[in-house]
Amino acid sequence: MILSMTGFAAVAAELPGAALAVELRSVNHRFLDLQVRLPDELRGLEATLRDQILGELKRGKVECRVSLSRSAPDAASLAVDLARVGELAKAASDVAKGAPGARPLSVGEILRWPGVLAEPSVPPDELAAHARRLVGEALTDFSASRAREGAKLVATLVERCDAIEAQVARVAPRIPAIQATYAEKLGARLREAGLDSDGDRLKQELALFATKVDVAEELSRLGAHIAEVRRVLTAGGAAGKRLDFLMQELHREANTLGSKSVDAELSQASLEMKVLIEQMREQVQNLE
């Protein structure tokens, strides 16, 4: 399977008194660059989450953002810690004995006292377990997103491979005709100059010309490189760097083909190939 380096996934879970959310997003990058952003309550989990994510990815600029938002408790979820209230009442009584003029605590002040109202919460260990689980779910969705994008890129690359092979198939049979046409023109010019068109001079010129315009090797290598691109796409895996190298080789052969051209159709074919190869190169930059 070929994966794109571009992907996005978001998952969330409602916990007692809080909401936990995980977002994963990535864009293309030469190497693997991972940033993990965590709330203070989960800061100690960074190394674990980083290892969890790095085990699934090879390349790309990846951001993992974990957010924790505390929800306001409703009246039904609040519980008064009567033991805490008793301790507070005893402390207030001791203060009243030592300072008879002190104002007693109101009910509102007692309820606002830390620890009097027990709000729903998740223990730290459970919160960390939920975070790891959500990151795992996000990675699953993230991989599926990258696989869908990768499949689209593969389809585009295969389409361009077909187009390049069509150009090769169109111009390859023309090479003998191009050479024959040049031989006729050269013979005509020699006869106009009063020279023997069947002599050694013509043979030398034709041999030199044949060497300069022989593009059979370039066409053969273009075909071989396209076949290798297809093989890599079929094999799957982390193929981006290999395909990027093949794009360079394809461009080199197409460029040489154009520099050797003495025919308008061959030059046009070279130009079309270079456009197709450049389009492929842009797509390959997004593959893992």
GIFEN-V38601 format. One record per run of one state. SS is the DSSP state (alpha for helix, beta for strand, coil for the rest). FROM is the first residue (numbers start at 1). TO is the last residue. If there is no record, write none. Layout:
ss->[SS SS]
from->[FROM FROM]
to->[TO TO]
This chain:
ss->[coil beta coil beta coil beta coil beta coil alpha coil beta coil alpha coil beta coil alpha coil alpha coil beta coil alpha coil alpha coil alpha coil alpha coil alpha coil alpha coil beta coil]
from->[1 4 5 7 16 18 28 32 38 40 55 60 71 75 78 79 81 82 99 107 113 117 119 124 173 175 193 200 214 216 236 240 260 264 285 287 288]
to->[3 4 6 15 17 27 31 37 39 54 59 70 74 77 78 80 81 98 106 112 116 118 123 172 174 192 199 213 215 235 239 259 263 284 286 287 288]
